[in-house]
Structures are given as C-alpha cells and as structure tokens.
Amino acid sequence: MGKRLSWTWKALAGLAGAGLASGPLSAAPPESLPADQLDWQPWGEARPVGELCRGRYVMPDYLLPPPSGEKVASESDNVDYGADGETRLGGEVLLRRGDAQLEAPRVRVPDSRETAYAEGPLTLRDRGLLVRGASAELSLNSDAASIDTAHYVAHQQRLRGDAVRLARLEDGRYRLTEASFTTCEPGSDVWRLVGNDILLDRERGVGTAKHARLEVGKVPVFYWPWLRFPLDDRRQTGFLWPLLGLSADSLDYAQPFYWNIAPDQDATLTPRWISDRGLLLGGEYRYLFEDDAGQVEGAYLADDDGDPDGDPSYAGEDRWYLDYRHAGRLDARTPYRLRYGAASDGSYFDDFGQGFGEGEVSSMPRLAQIDHHGDVWQLQAKAQGYQKLDDPLLQRDKPFYRLPSLTADAGWSQGSGFYQQWRSNVTYFWRDVDETTLPGKERYDRESAVGTRLHLAPATGWRMDESWGHLEPRVEWLATAYRLDYGERETDRDESLTRNVPVSTVDGGLVFERELALGGREYRQTLEPRANYAYVPARDQTDFPDFDTAERAFSWNQLWSPYRFSGSDRVGDLNRVSLGLESRLLSDATGREQLSLGVGQAYYLEDRSIGMDGDPDKYDRDDYANFNDYYRATRERSPLVARADWRITDQWRTRWQWIYDDNFEQTESTSLGLQYLAPAGHVVNLGYRWQLQDFDPSFEDEDRLTYNREEYDLSFAWKASRQVDLIGRFTYDNTKDRALDQLAGVQWNDCCYGLQLVWREWIDDNGTANTTEDDLTDRGVFLRFVFKGLGGLGGEAESYFEQAVPGYRAAALGRP
C-alpha cells in the first residue's frame, strides 16, 4: 500500500515576489554553510552506478563514549569554577548525554546543573542529526535544546536546512523559526521550502510549516498559510498534489485527499471539477490484511452538463462507475478472488477515465472464484461475467455469464512413463438478451441459446524423454453434453445435445549434437527433427451453441497441437502430419542459447469440414461463407513456418517469424524485431509486422482486418546522462500511410527533483479495427514535476514508458 503524502494545505494562492517582502511572509533563514561543514562527502571516482547524488551525508563517530544512564560526560581543555558555583569550560569542549553530543569552544553551566549555555561556532549531534550554530542553550535533564543561527542535516532523510533558531523539544520534535528545508545537495538551490515556523517530527515522519513558501531557484512560486509534508516514505493523511488538465474548451481540476486510516487501510477522496461536465466525486479505499487484500474505487457525477447534441448524448444523466477487487485465502491451498465492476454507460471511460498512456477500458469484469490446489486434484468454482462497454450495445454482442462454472482436474503418473489425466467442467451460460429481437437468420438461433454445458476430457499416454529424443503417444476422449433454453425464440433446434470425440496424437523427436568452434569460442550445436501426427474425426455440431469458442490463428505452436478451436463448443476434425526441424547453438562457457532456428509445415490427409458453423457436410466452394474459410478447410498443407531467435551479442538480439503460403506464393504473416539493450540503460527497438487480410479468424467481425496491414515500429530510451533519459516511439501504418502512435519525451531525474515531459499523438480506432472510417486522432502533453522529499505535481508515467519501450526500466521519481 505504497501511496504516500505529497503535501497538505489549507489554502493556496499565487505569489508574486514583491508580496514576500513584509509581514508574516518575510521569513529569512541564514545563508547555508559549505558542504564540508555539513558531513557531506563527495563520491568522487567511487560513485556507484545509478547514484544520482554527487555525494552523501556521513555522520562521523562520536568523540566521547556514551555515559551510563542519564549522566552527562564532559571533556575540555580547561575549566574554571566561579564563586557562584558556575562552571566554565573552555578550549575544545565536549559534552555527551545519551545520543546527544555537543562540541563548542566555550560552555557555561550554572550551579543548578540543569542547563548548559554554549557559545559557537558549535556542533550538536543527535541520532543521525547534525546541527551547527552560533550559540545554544541545552537541558542537562532532558532532550530539550535551542540553537541560534542553526544549520541542520538529517542524514538518513537526506535533508538539510537553515534556521534563525532551532529548538529541540522535550518530546523529540524540532521547531524551527524562520527556517528552510530541502533535499538538494549542499550548494544547490534548485528548490527549498521556507517558513516562519516549521515543526519536524522525525518519529512520525512528518513536518508542518506556517506561512510557508516554495522557492525554485530562490524565486517564490507557491505560498501556504499552513503546510504538512512527509519526512520519509511513511503514509500521512492530507491533501495530495492536484491534477490539472487543459483542453481547447474545458478545464479539468482534481484535488485528491489521502486518509491514512490505519497501517493496513487507507483511502483517497478526489473531488474533480470539469468545466463542461460538472463536479465528479471519486474515491478509493484499500486494505491489506494478513490473509486477504482488496480495494474499492468509483466515481459519481450527478446531472452531466455535457453537450446535449452529442452522439451519444448523456446531458442531464447521472454518470458513474464502481470497481471492487478482493483476493485472499482460506488456507495455504485455497485462494479466492472477488471482482465486481460496473459503469453507468459504455462511454464513461471515453469521457472521464482515459488519461495519458492509459489503455482502453472495454469491459468491467465480474468474478467470484475459489480454488483448491491438492496433491492430485485441482478444484475450482466460479461465477464470472463482465459488462461490455459498447455504446450502443447490440443484443447479439452481449457477453455470456458463467453462473456458475465448476472445474475438477487431476493427474497421475507412473515411473514407467505412463500417465493419466482428468479434466472436467460444468458451466451454466446465461446472458441478458431478448431472443425475439435477434435477426431471423438461422445463425442467430445459436446466439439466442443459454444453458448448461458438461465437458469431460479423460486422457492417457506414455512419455519417453531421453537426452537424444522423446516419444509420446496420447489418446484423449472429449465428451460434451448440453441442456439448452432458447427462451421465447421459435426454433426447431434440439435442446439436449451430446458429442463424443476421440483425439489421438503421436509426437516424437530426435536430438543430434556436435561440438562447434566459431570465432574462437566453443559451442554445442543441436539438430532436432520433430514429427507429430494428430487425428480427430468429424462430428456434426450444427446445433451446438457458441458460448466461449473461437478458431485459432495458425502459428508455430499450432503445428504440434490437435486443437483447432479454443473453448469447448467446437472440436475441429483433423487428420494431419506435421514435420519440423530446429537447430540451436549453445555456448559451452555459459550454457546460454545464442541462436535458435526452426522451420516446419503441416500436411493434411483430409479436408477440415468443421468450422464455427459446426456443419460437417460441406463439399464445395458454395458451402462456405467466403473463400478464406473454404481455402483454410481444403488446403493440402499448412503455411510454411520459419522462425529465428538470435542473441547476436550481449547487447543485441533479434527475433523473426515468417508464415508463408507456398501454394499461392504469398506471405500470410511475418514479424521482425531487433533490440539493443545496453548495461548503461540504453534501449532501442526496431520492429516490422506484415499480416494478410483476415489472417486471424479468432477476432470478432469488428476486429478482423479488411485490408493487408504493414507496420513499422521504432522505440528507444537513451540515457543521455546519469540524470537524463530521452524517450521516443514512432509506429507507422504503411498500408494507410499514417502514423499510429508518436511519442517524444524526456525524463530528468536528479538528486532532489525529477521532471517528466512527454508529447504524444495516437490513433484511436474507436473499437473497430476492421475499418478506419471512424478512427479518431488524440494528442496530449504530459508534465510531471517532483520535489523529492516534498511531493510532486502530475501522475506517474513510468509504467507507460516501460510498456511503450520494451526492455526499458524507468527510474522512479521518488525520494533522493
């Protein structure tokens, strides 16, 4: 639960430099001391990799050993006793009580022995704290002390400052008068907080200031009558930095308030005012207990002031969303999860929820799931569904709910290589659809069905694994039964259906090895031929529903799989032999794989008649919906698949895959990636992708490409210096001659401050990848500024940078 306070305020006003010259705003702390008087030690040549600061604070050893109990130990060059009982110490005077040690040229102790008065220049040390001053008054019976013209350093927190007066209170807190506070290195004036009255509570990790101003480069930029700020990473209740957004016709201002309820609970309340929408109230509550954790978040806007002529228009309507997540465990073997999400409409996140770098929110998941992991049996019970955020949402596009879904899987093995597996699931599928409003075509009879599906899949096989190869024959039986309900829709389809399909496979391969010397290095090269045979007979599935099934796109892995469909509603017929050849190059010195090459192709002994319609009685072109379906079902061999993964050096790596139709002599899909990853943190990615129209049959109609797609992708993150990262990305659609995503940014991460400035322009396909007619162009500028140890303005962008530039690890703009 890592959220922490940035700063707290009671009022904020623009501040002109002239306004600080008088009254309570004229706090003037003394000038800072040189670095060598503040326990500052430069790193020099020993500066660690990644260290942003040019040095560190190092507290020297105490000059006196600790006295026993509450006694005061002293040492001086000379001592003088006055007639009134006063003791005067001179020369190099040392006093120590507990963890506090005073160094001064002159110290006077009255006969009461309760207080000591020191003349400077003096040095006071106490539990990782250094204070230098002109004079001091110290209690010899408590921790109280007062130092004039003080200069202080807190070593662990890496903060320093100056004060006209610094008082250590009896309870361990520090009160500073006309004082400054900063985490910048000695000699740096990038920023500092100046206040008339600053109170530092190191035990609680929090500070407060009255009449505080923030100076950047000694120029005042903000003023607070009262301010609360963190001294470390502990969470503190208070206001966070506001979030501000501007566009051509609206202002968006959000003011989060963070509530540290307990060590294992917190909440954030966020009033958000959008000038052309109204006031939106948002909130988040989080908890982290011993055996479970979760969060609930949401937002509500009453009476949307949006455009009444918009399409769609929500003017005058209430807009909201809710998202609850919980995960826990009943015992070490029994975890469970809960999730419930809902939104007022399909456009909520388009209007309110998507900021810089945020992905599209297309659904609101709902889940209640419990698992049990036994030694043999794996059990699961769940209820699952989601709200699809389409607007408008057609009846036929409404998602199915699993209410419930029960799974029981198990596995057994014997030392002889034989094994047995059991997979079983029973699910009731339901969706809120008016069957009578669906089109009258026969395909929509299938989509109007709800009901129960029982699926059993026992399997047995034998696996031989040796260093020189493997062999695995396997037989699986897929038994499926349905009890369906078509509601008010008139149909002649059967409501009770069964299907039994055997799945037989034989997979085998050999491994040949030889020693190979290349470029003065020793390698081990392998040659690995592989063959796979799969047989699945055709079964009539015309009346079967489509609850969770899609046809798989062809790939290298599909060469070795007997399953043509995902889900359990379709079992594709198959009589196929797959042949493949791989070769790997392994370094003898490290064992690392330097190069992997593979090529393979499947040969079909029979046509594949089962498609998504489930009809096995298809014989010629007219029996198929389109030529692509006909060609996939009747081709005599699969596309040729070739791939390569080459680690060129420790920094350079490339990956390539090519799917080629040797019948039509055309490429169906290809991708090429080249990555440079340097130890210094530089990352460069070059990518190319080409895909034939309608290559992937698993997509829904609105997501299937209706054109051949060719894309180029360049992304980089370059560490220009220890502090500066330059970040960029350019994705280009060569087919449509347009830029899909453009990004240019800089991250400046220094010792006491951080800056992220990014510009981005991207294409939003409006949820329909099959057409570019409704595509929209979005653009934005992102700015984040962090004063380390005080807080920052703007949301975090590190996770988006890492997503946009694979291989990049952004340094967090946190504490110094």
Residue pairs with C-beta under 8 A, 6 or more apart in sequence:
1 235
1 264
1 266
1 286
1 288
2 233
3 235
3 258
3 266
3 268
3 286
4 230
4 233
4 234
4 235
4 236
5 206
5 228
5 229
5 230
5 235
5 236
5 237
5 238
5 240
5 258
5 260
5 791
6 230
6 240
6 241
6 790
6 791
6 792
7 227
7 228
7 229
7 238
7 239
7 240
7 241
7 790
7 791
8 227
8 228
8 229
8 236
8 237
8 238
8 239
9 224
9 226
9 227
9 228
9 239
10 224
10 225
10 226
11 224
11 225
11 226
12 222
12 223
12 224
13 223
15 213
15 220
15 221
15 222
15 223
16 220
17 219
17 220
19 25
19 223
20 26
20 213
20 220
20 223
24 196
24 210
24 211
25 196
25 211
25 213
25 223
27 178
27 179
27 194
27 195
27 196
27 211
27 213
28 164
28 178
29 161
29 162
29 163
29 164
29 178
29 179
29 180
29 194
30 149
30 151
30 162
30 163
30 164
31 162
32 151
32 160
32 162
32 186
32 187
33 132
33 151
33 162
33 186
34 186
34 187
35 42
35 55
35 185
35 186
35 187
37 132
37 151
38 57
38 130
38 132
38 151
38 153
38 160
38 186
39 57
39 58
39 59
39 60
39 130
39 153
39 155
40 55
40 56
40 57
40 153
40 185
40 186
41 55
41 56
41 57
41 58
42 54
42 55
43 51
43 53
43 54
43 55
43 56
47 54
50 722
50 811
51 722
52 722
52 723
52 749
52 750
52 751
52 816
53 158
53 185
53 751
53 816
54 185
54 751
55 185
56 158
57 130
57 153
57 155
57 158
57 160
58 155
59 125
59 128
59 130
59 155
62 96
62 101
62 125
63 75
63 94
63 96
63 101
63 103
64 73
64 75
64 94
64 96
64 101
65 73
65 96
66 73
66 96
66 98
66 99
67 73
67 96
67 97
70 97
70 98
70 141
71 97
72 95
72 96
72 97
72 140
73 94
73 95
73 96
73 97
74 89
74 93
74 94
74 95
74 96
75 92
75 93
75 94
76 89
76 90
76 91
76 92
76 93
76 94
76 107
77 90
77 91
77 92
77 93
78 89
78 90
78 91
79 87
79 88
79 89
79 90
80 87
80 88
80 89
80 90
81 87
81 88
82 88
84 110
84 111
85 110
85 111
86 108
86 109
86 110
86 111
87 108
87 109
87 111
88 106
88 107
88 108
88 109
89 106
89 107
89 108
89 109
90 105
90 106
91 105
92 103
92 105
93 102
93 103
93 104
93 105
93 106
93 107
93 118
94 101
94 102
94 103
95 101
95 102
95 107
95 116
95 138
96 102
97 140
98 143
99 126
99 127
100 124
100 125
100 126
100 138
100 143
100 145
101 124
101 125
101 126
102 116
102 118
102 122
102 123
102 124
102 136
102 138
103 122
103 123
103 124
104 118
104 119
104 120
104 121
104 122
104 123
104 136
105 119
105 120
105 121
105 122
106 118
106 119
107 116
107 117
107 118
107 119
108 116
108 117
108 118
108 119
109 115
109 116
109 117
109 140
113 140
114 139
114 140
114 141
115 137
115 138
115 139
115 140
116 137
116 138
116 140
117 135
117 136
117 137
117 138
118 135
118 136
118 137
118 138
119 134
119 135
120 132
120 133
120 134
120 135
120 136
120 149
121 132
121 133
121 134
122 132
122 133
122 134
122 135
122 136
122 147
123 130
123 131
123 132
124 130
124 131
124 132
124 133
124 136
124 138
124 145
124 147
125 131
126 143
126 168
128 154
128 155
128 156
129 152
129 153
129 154
129 155
129 202
130 152
130 153
130 155
131 147
131 150
131 151
131 152
131 153
131 166
132 150
132 151
132 152
133 147
133 148
133 149
133 150
133 151
133 166
134 147
134 148
134 149
135 147
135 148
135 149
136 145
136 146
136 147
136 148
137 145
137 146
138 144
138 145
138 146
139 145
139 170
142 170
143 168
143 169
143 170
143 172
144 167
144 168
144 169
144 170
145 167
145 168
146 165
146 166
146 167
146 168
147 165
147 166
147 167
148 164
148 165
149 164
149 165
150 162
150 163
150 164
150 165
150 166
150 176
150 179
151 160
151 161
151 162
151 163
152 160
152 161
152 162
152 163
152 166
152 174
152 176
153 159
153 160
154 160
154 200
154 202
154 231
156 232
157 183
157 202
157 231
157 232
157 789
158 183
158 789
158 815
158 816
159 181
159 182
159 183
159 231
159 789
160 182
160 183
160 186
161 176
161 179
161 180
161 181
161 182
161 192
161 198
162 179
162 180
163 176
163 177
163 178
163 179
163 180
163 198
164 177
164 178
164 179
165 176
165 177
165 178
166 174
166 175
166 176
166 177
166 179
167 174
167 175
167 176
167 177
168 174
169 175
172 201
172 202
172 203
173 199
173 200
173 201
173 202
173 203
174 199
174 200
174 202
175 197
175 198
175 199
175 200
176 195
176 197
176 198
176 199
176 200
177 196
177 197
178 196
179 194
179 195
179 198
180 192
180 193
180 194
181 192
181 193
181 194
181 195
181 198
181 200
181 207
181 209
182 188
182 190
182 191
182 192
182 193
182 752
182 789
183 751
183 752
183 787
183 788
183 789
183 790
183 815
183 816
184 190
184 191
184 192
184 751
184 752
184 753
185 751
185 752
188 751
188 752
189 215
189 217
189 218
190 216
190 217
190 750
190 752
190 753
191 214
191 215
191 216
191 217
191 752
191 753
191 787
191 790
192 214
192 215
193 209
193 212
193 213
193 214
193 215
193 227
193 229
193 790
194 212
194 213
194 214
194 215
195 209
195 210
195 211
195 212
195 213
195 227
196 209
196 210
196 211
196 212
197 209
197 210
197 211
198 207
198 208
198 209
198 210
198 212
199 207
199 208
199 209
200 207
200 231
201 207
201 231
202 231
204 234
205 230
205 231
205 232
205 233
205 234
205 236
206 228
206 229
206 230
206 231
206 234
206 236
207 228
207 229
207 230
207 231
208 226
208 227
208 228
208 229
209 224
209 226
209 227
209 228
209 229
210 225
210 226
210 227
211 223
211 224
211 225
212 223
212 224
212 226
212 227
213 220
213 222
213 223
213 224
214 220
214 221
214 222
214 223
214 787
214 790
215 221
228 236
228 238
229 789
229 790
229 791
230 236
230 789
230 790
230 791
231 789
232 815
233 814
233 815
235 258
235 260
235 266
236 258
236 260
237 258
237 259
237 260
238 257
238 258
239 255
239 256
239 257
239 258
240 256
240 257
240 258
240 268
240 791
241 256
241 791
241 792
241 793
241 794
242 253
242 254
242 255
242 256
242 793
243 252
243 253
243 254
243 256
243 794
243 795
244 251
244 252
244 253
244 254
244 793
245 251
245 252
245 253
245 355
246 252
249 276
250 274
250 275
250 276
250 277
251 273
251 274
251 275
252 272
252 273
252 274
252 275
253 272
253 273
254 270
254 271
254 272
254 273
254 282
255 270
255 271
255 272
256 268
256 269
256 270
257 268
257 269
257 270
258 266
258 267
258 268
259 266
259 267
259 268
259 269
260 266
261 267
264 287
264 288
264 289
265 285
265 286
265 287
265 288
266 285
266 286
267 283
267 284
267 285
267 286
268 283
268 284
269 281
269 282
269 283
270 281
270 282
270 283
270 284
270 299
271 279
271 280
271 281
271 282
272 279
272 280
272 281
272 282
272 299
273 279
273 280
274 280
274 352
276 305
276 306
276 307
277 301
277 304
277 305
277 306
277 351
277 352
278 301
278 302
278 303
278 304
278 305
279 301
279 302
280 299
280 300
280 301
280 319
280 352
281 299
281 300
281 301
282 297
282 298
282 299
282 300
283 297
283 298
283 299
284 295
284 296
284 297
285 295
285 296
285 297
286 293
286 294
286 295
287 293
287 294
287 295
289 328
291 328
291 329
292 326
292 327
292 328
292 329
293 326
293 327
293 328
294 324
294 325
294 326
294 327
294 328
294 338
295 324
295 325
296 322
296 323
296 324
296 325
297 322
297 323
298 320
298 321
298 322
298 323
299 320
299 321
299 352
300 318
300 319
300 320
301 318
301 319
301 320
301 352
302 318
303 316
303 317
303 318
304 314
304 315
304 316
304 317
304 318
304 319
305 315
306 313
306 314
306 315
306 351
307 313
307 315
308 315
308 316
312 345
312 347
312 391
312 392
314 345
314 347
314 351
317 344
317 345
318 344
319 344
319 345
319 348
319 351
319 352
320 343
320 344
320 348
321 341
321 342
321 343
321 344
321 348
321 349
321 353
321 364
322 340
322 341
322 342
322 343
323 339
323 340
323 341
323 342
323 364
324 338
324 339
324 340
324 341
325 338
325 339
326 337
326 338
326 339
327 335
327 336
327 337
327 338
328 335
328 336
329 335
329 336
330 336
330 370
333 372
333 373
333 374
334 370
334 371
334 372
334 373
335 370
335 371
336 368
336 369
336 370
336 371
337 367
337 368
337 369
337 370
338 367
338 368
338 369
339 365
339 366
339 367
339 368
340 366
340 367
341 363
341 364
341 365
341 366
341 386
341 387
342 364
342 366
342 387
343 349
343 364
343 387
343 389
345 391
346 388
346 389
346 390
346 391
346 392
346 393
347 389
347 391
348 389
349 360
349 361
349 389
353 361
354 360
354 361
355 795
356 758
356 760
356 780
356 782
356 795
356 797
356 800
357 760
357 782
357 797
357 799
357 800
357 803
357 804
358 800
360 764
360 767
361 389
362 388
362 389
362 767
363 386
363 387
363 388
363 389
363 399
364 386
364 387
364 389
365 384
365 385
365 386
366 383
366 384
366 385
366 386
366 387
366 401
367 382
367 383
367 384
367 385
368 382
368 383
368 384
369 380
369 381
369 382
369 383
369 384
370 380
370 381
370 382
371 378
371 379
371 380
372 378
372 379
372 380
376 410
376 411
376 412
377 408
377 409
377 410
378 407
378 408
378 409
378 410
379 407
379 408
379 409
380 405
380 406
380 407
380 408
381 404
381 405
381 406
381 407
382 402
382 404
382 405
383 401
383 402
383 403
383 404
383 405
384 401
384 402
384 405
385 399
385 400
385 401
385 402
385 403
386 399
387 399
388 397
388 398
388 399
390 397
390 767
395 433
395 434
395 437
395 438
396 433
396 438
396 439
396 444
396 447
398 431
398 432
398 433
399 431
400 429
400 430
400 431
400 450
400 547
400 548
401 429
401 430
401 431
402 427
402 428
402 429
403 428
403 429
403 430
404 427
404 428
405 425
405 426
405 427
405 428
406 425
406 426
406 427
407 423
407 424
407 425
408 422
408 424
408 425
409 421
409 422
409 423
409 424
410 421
410 422
411 419
411 420
411 421
411 422
412 419
412 420
412 421
413 419
413 420
416 462
417 462
417 463
417 464
418 460
418 461
418 462
419 460
419 461
419 462
419 463
420 458
420 459
420 460
421 457
421 458
421 459
421 460
421 476
422 457
422 458
422 459
423 455
423 456
423 457
423 458
423 459
424 454
424 455
424 456
424 457
425 453
425 454
425 455
425 568
426 452
426 453
426 454
426 455
427 452
427 453
427 547
428 450
428 451
428 452
429 450
429 451
429 452
429 453
429 545
429 547
429 548
430 450
431 450
433 447
433 448
435 448
435 486
435 487
435 488
435 489
436 487
436 488
436 489
438 444
438 447
438 448
438 489
443 613
445 486
445 489
445 491
445 493
446 493
446 543
446 544
446 545
446 546
447 545
447 546
448 486
448 487
448 489
448 491
449 484
449 485
449 486
449 493
449 545
450 484
450 485
450 487
451 482
451 483
451 484
451 485
451 495
451 545
452 482
452 483
453 480
453 481
453 482
453 547
453 568
453 569
454 480
454 481
454 482
455 478
455 479
455 480
455 568
456 477
456 478
456 479
456 480
457 476
457 477
457 478
457 479
458 476
458 477
459 474
459 475
459 476
459 477
460 474
460 475
461 472
461 473
461 474
461 475
462 472
462 473
462 474
463 470
463 471
463 472
464 470
464 471
464 472
467 511
468 510
468 511
468 512
469 508
469 509
469 510
469 511
470 507
470 508
470 509
471 506
471 507
471 508
472 505
472 506
472 507
472 508
473 505
473 506
474 504
474 505
474 506
474 507
475 502
475 503
475 504
476 502
476 503
476 504
477 500
477 501
477 502
477 503
478 499
478 500
478 501
478 502
478 503
478 568
478 571
479 498
479 499
479 500
480 498
480 499
480 500
480 568
480 571
481 496
481 497
481 498
481 499
482 495
482 496
482 497
482 498
482 544
482 545
483 495
483 496
484 493
484 494
484 495
484 496
484 497
484 545
485 495
486 493
486 495
493 543
494 543
497 543
497 544
499 539
499 541
499 544
499 571
500 539
501 536
501 537
501 539
501 571
502 536
502 537
503 534
503 535
503 536
503 562
503 563
503 571
504 534
504 535
504 536
504 562
505 532
505 533
505 534
505 535
505 562
506 532
506 533
507 530
507 531
507 532
507 533
507 560
508 530
508 531
508 532
509 528
509 529
509 530
509 531
510 528
510 529
510 530
511 526
511 527
511 528
512 526
512 527
512 528
513 524
513 525
513 526
513 527
514 524
514 525
515 522
515 523
515 524
515 525
515 588
516 522
516 523
516 524
516 525
516 585
517 523
521 587
521 588
521 589
522 587
522 588
522 589
523 585
523 586
523 587
523 588
523 594
524 585
524 586
524 588
525 583
525 584
525 585
525 586
526 582
526 583
526 584
526 586
527 581
527 582
527 583
528 581
528 582
528 583
528 584
529 579
529 580
529 581
530 560
530 578
530 579
530 580
530 581
530 582
530 600
531 577
531 578
531 579
531 580
532 559
532 560
532 577
532 578
532 580
533 576
533 577
533 578
534 561
534 562
534 574
534 575
534 576
534 578
535 562
535 574
535 575
535 576
536 562
536 571
536 572
536 573
536 574
536 575
537 573
538 573
538 609
538 610
538 616
539 571
539 573
539 610
539 616
540 614
540 615
540 616
540 617
541 569
541 570
541 571
541 610
541 614
541 615
541 616
542 613
542 614
542 615
543 614
544 569
544 570
544 614
545 569
546 569
546 570
546 612
547 567
547 569
548 566
548 567
548 568
548 569
549 565
549 566
549 567
549 568
549 569
549 570
549 612
550 565
550 566
550 567
550 612
550 697
550 698
551 564
551 565
551 570
551 572
551 611
551 612
551 697
551 698
552 558
552 561
552 563
552 564
552 565
552 566
552 697
552 698
553 695
553 696
553 697
553 698
554 638
554 639
554 641
554 659
554 668
555 641
555 659
556 598
556 600
556 641
556 643
556 657
558 602
558 638
559 578
559 580
559 600
559 601
559 602
559 638
559 641
560 578
560 580
562 574
563 571
563 572
564 570
564 572
564 574
564 608
564 610
565 571
565 572
566 698
570 610
570 612
570 614
571 610
572 608
572 610
573 606
573 608
573 609
573 610
573 616
574 604
574 608
575 604
575 605
575 606
576 602
576 603
576 604
576 605
577 602
577 603
577 605
578 600
578 601
578 602
578 603
578 638
579 600
579 601
579 602
579 603
580 598
580 599
580 600
580 601
581 598
581 599
581 600
582 596
582 597
582 598
583 595
583 596
583 597
583 598
584 593
584 595
584 596
584 597
585 593
585 594
585 595
585 596
586 592
586 593
586 594
587 593
587 594
592 647
593 645
593 647
594 646
594 647
595 644
595 645
595 646
595 647
596 643
596 644
596 645
596 646
597 643
597 644
598 641
598 642
598 643
598 644
599 640
599 641
599 642
599 643
600 640
600 641
601 637
601 638
601 639
601 640
601 641
602 637
602 638
603 636
603 637
603 638
604 635
604 636
604 637
604 638
607 633
607 634
608 632
608 633
608 634
609 615
609 616
609 617
609 618
609 633
610 616
611 618
611 624
611 629
611 633
613 625
615 623
617 623
618 624
618 633
621 627
621 630
623 630
624 630
624 633
628 694
628 697
629 697
632 697
635 663
636 663
637 662
637 663
639 659
639 660
639 661
639 662
639 668
640 658
640 659
640 660
640 661
640 662
641 657
641 658
641 659
642 656
642 657
642 658
642 660
643 655
643 656
643 657
643 658
644 654
644 655
644 656
645 653
645 654
645 655
645 656
646 653
646 654
646 655
647 653
648 654
651 676
651 677
651 678
651 679
652 674
652 675
652 676
653 674
653 675
653 677
654 672
654 673
654 674
654 675
655 671
655 672
655 673
656 670
656 671
656 672
656 673
657 669
657 670
657 671
658 667
658 669
658 670
659 667
659 668
659 669
659 670
660 666
660 667
660 668
660 670
661 667
661 668
666 692
667 690
667 692
668 691
668 692
668 695
669 690
669 691
669 692
669 695
670 688
670 689
670 690
671 687
671 688
671 689
671 690
672 687
672 688
672 689
673 685
673 686
673 687
673 688
674 685
674 686
674 687
675 683
675 684
675 685
675 686
675 806
675 807
676 682
676 683
676 684
676 685
677 683
677 807
680 719
681 717
681 719
681 725
681 808
681 809
682 716
682 717
682 718
682 719
683 715
683 716
683 717
683 718
683 805
683 806
683 807
683 808
684 715
684 716
684 718
685 713
685 714
685 715
685 716
685 805
685 806
685 807
686 713
686 714
687 711
687 712
687 713
687 714
688 711
688 712
688 713
689 709
689 710
689 711
689 713
690 708
690 709
690 710
690 711
691 705
691 708
691 709
692 708
693 705
693 706
693 707
693 708
693 709
694 704
694 705
694 706
695 705
696 704
696 705
697 704
699 769
701 770
702 767
702 768
702 769
702 770
703 768
703 769
703 770
704 769
704 770
705 769
705 770
706 770
706 771
707 735
707 736
708 735
709 733
709 735
710 733
710 734
710 735
711 731
711 732
711 733
711 734
711 735
711 740
712 730
712 731
712 732
712 734
713 729
713 730
713 731
713 732
714 728
714 729
714 730
714 731
715 728
715 729
715 730
715 804
715 805
715 806
716 726
716 727
716 728
716 729
716 805
717 725
717 726
717 727
717 801
717 805
717 808
717 810
718 725
718 726
718 727
719 725
720 726
723 748
723 749
723 750
724 746
724 747
724 748
724 749
725 746
725 747
725 748
725 749
725 810
725 811
726 745
726 746
727 743
727 744
727 745
727 746
727 747
727 758
727 801
727 804
727 805
727 808
728 743
728 744
728 745
729 741
729 742
729 743
729 804
729 805
730 739
730 741
730 742
730 743
731 739
731 740
731 741
731 742
732 738
732 739
732 740
733 739
733 740
733 763
736 772
738 763
739 761
739 763
740 762
740 763
741 760
741 761
741 762
741 763
742 759
742 760
742 761
742 762
743 758
743 759
743 760
743 804
744 758
744 759
745 756
745 757
745 758
745 759
745 760
745 782
745 797
745 801
746 755
746 756
746 757
746 758
747 754
747 755
747 756
747 801
747 810
747 811
747 813
748 754
748 755
748 756
749 755
749 811
749 813
751 788
751 816
752 787
752 788
752 789
752 816
753 785
753 786
753 787
753 788
754 784
754 785
754 786
754 788
754 792
754 813
755 784
755 785
755 786
755 813
756 782
756 783
756 784
756 794
756 797
756 813
757 781
757 782
757 783
757 784
758 781
758 782
758 783
758 797
759 779
759 780
759 781
759 782
760 779
760 780
760 781
760 782
761 777
761 778
761 779
762 777
762 778
762 779
763 775
763 776
763 777
763 778
764 775
764 776
764 777
764 778
765 772
765 774
765 775
766 774
766 775
766 776
768 774
782 794
782 797
783 793
783 794
784 792
784 793
784 794
784 795
784 796
784 797
784 813
785 792
785 793
785 794
786 792
786 793
786 813
786 814
788 813
788 814
788 815
788 816
789 815
789 816
792 813
796 813
797 810
798 810
798 811
798 812
798 813
801 808
801 810
802 808
802 809
802 810
